[in-house]
Amino acid sequence: MRNIIITLISISLAFYSCKNQNPTLAHTHETPEGHAEHDHEGHNHEHKPGEKHDEHNHEGHDHEGHDHGGKTEQKAVSASEHSDEIIFTKAQAAKTNFKVEEILPETFHGVIKTTGQILPAPGDESVIVATSNGIVSYNKTLTEGSAVQKGQVLFNIASRNIAEGDHYSKVKAGYEKARAEYERAVILIKDKIISQREFETIRLDYENAKIAFEAISGNRTAKGVGVTSPLTGYLKNLLIKEGEYITVGQPLATVSQNKKLVLRAEVSEKHYKSLNLIRSANFKTPYDNKVYVLSELDGKLLSFGKASNTNSFYVPVSFEFDNKGDVIPGSFVEVFLISAPIDNTLSIPVTALTNEMGTFYVYVQLDEEGYRKQEVTPGMNDGRQVQILKGLKAGDRVVTQGAYQVKMASFSGAIPHGHSHEH
């Protein structure tokens, strides 16, 4: 019995040794049918025609070194297609002033870019002058830009303690004397004691004295003679200092209503032939970088010069407009003169452009959260819109607000794992 057990063990060891030396014995297929019916659970392979299954290593179903070339190539192409994509999520967009617009051809206008100045419109301002000699004082704290009302007392002029005497008292005395002489002349002319010519001279002197007295007495205050504003507006400038001695007729201040303003642009002579095409303008103020459109301010062309100024190579072009904003008279501005229309033109808001070392870029939306940096060639711009000569096509969706934020997002580089593309 012992010998039988030893014999069986020996046979088993011999069979196991042969199996290890020839792995194919562990995976033998006697017929094609047998291979088809064989269960490859957890080992799903599609064999190409002519492929030798015996050469395929199924040991432990190890896929190390297995050729997935088709899928690898597909992934490489996909990564290449989106290697320049910038991810800017909806959550990021919600935190800033962000906007994307579809770019379509539309009418643009030729633009002549130049400089200019904002001036008060004729009749829109008035100079306040002194009505008496004396020492001037402010009725209240006055500064340039202060709002004033028509009839408001701005200055007081006192003349009691000056060598010339009280101007008010002098005017009053002159008026009373002229009135007495006139009343006497009325009696004398009836009796023909004086001539008609003498009477007219006396009457004229009386009327002038009366006007002078009424002008000064109507504004009489405890501090002297008050000087009022002739209109409602603001103090454009103060021409005297408090405590200064002034004389009758001397300018004290300028008051402007600031309702109407004039834009005066200086245009180079090389654009002279295009001046008759100009109908409107936009301008940009330096103190707030805001672009104003004259067509939105009831603006109109007043005139353009037929020749350049003396010792100048520029021709003036003037517009009048309503000051509905906060435009400051006297300020120098950047001017965009609007000329002939250009049809079927691609243009984008100037806020869509970014500048890198003189090269201009925009950001084009690829999908809901994907963007691409696109180089463009800009043309003319009117302060709000810029013409695009190259780099965009109709239907492109461009970031028009928030381009800087997308630019910052581009520095993060890689596309997040799991980001899907639907093109």
Stockholm file with secondary structure:
# STOCKHOLM 1.0

chainA/1-423         MRNIIITLISISLAFYSCKNQNPTLAHTHETPEGHAEHDHEGHNHEHKPGEKHDEHNHEGHDHEGHDHGGKTEQKAVSASEHSDEIIFTKAQAAKTNFKVEEILPETFHGVIKTTGQILPAPGDESVIVATSNGIVSYNKTLTEGSAVQKGQVLFNIASRNIAEGDHYSKVKAGYEKARAEYERAVILIKDKIISQREFETIRLDYENAKIAFEAISGNRTAKGVGVTSPLTGYLKNLLIKEGEYITVGQPLATVSQNKKLVLRAEVSEKHYKSLNLIRSANFKTPYDNKVYVLSELDGKLLSFGKASNTNSFYVPVSFEFDNKGDVIPGSFVEVFLISAPIDNTLSIPVTALTNEMGTFYVYVQLDEEGYRKQEVTPGMNDGRQVQILKGLKAGDRVVTQGAYQVKMASFSGAIPHGHSHEH
#=GR chainA/1-423 SS CHHHHHHHHHHHHHHHHHHHHCGGGGGCCSSHHHHHHSCCTTCCCCCCTTCCGGGSCCGGGCCTTCCCHHHHHHHHHHHHHTTTEEECCHHHHHTSCCEEEECCCEEEEEEEEEEEEEEECTTSEEEEECSSCEEEEESSCCCTTCEECTTCEEEEEECTTSTTCCHHHHHHHHHHHHHHHHHHHHHHHHTTSSCHHHHHHHHHHHHHHHHHHHHHHTTEETTEEEEECSSSEEEEEECSCTTCEECTTCEEEEEECCSEEEEEEEEEGGGGGGGGGCCEEEEECTTTCCEEEGGGTTCEEEEECSSCCTTCSEEEEEEEEECCSCCCTTCEEEEEEEEEEEEEECEEEGGGCEEETTEEEEEEECSSSEEEEEEEEEEEECSSEEEEEESCCTTCEEEEECHHHHHHHHTTCSCCTTCCCCC
#=GC SS_cons         CHHHHHHHHHHHHHHHHHHHHCGGGGGCCSSHHHHHHSCCTTCCCCCCTTCCGGGSCCGGGCCTTCCCHHHHHHHHHHHHHTTTEEECCHHHHHTSCCEEEECCCEEEEEEEEEEEEEEECTTSEEEEECSSCEEEEESSCCCTTCEECTTCEEEEEECTTSTTCCHHHHHHHHHHHHHHHHHHHHHHHHTTSSCHHHHHHHHHHHHHHHHHHHHHHTTEETTEEEEECSSSEEEEEECSCTTCEECTTCEEEEEECCSEEEEEEEEEGGGGGGGGGCCEEEEECTTTCCEEEGGGTTCEEEEECSSCCTTCSEEEEEEEEECCSCCCTTCEEEEEEEEEEEEEECEEEGGGCEEETTEEEEEEECSSSEEEEEEEEEEEECSSEEEEEESCCTTCEEEEECHHHHHHHHTTCSCCTTCCCCC
//
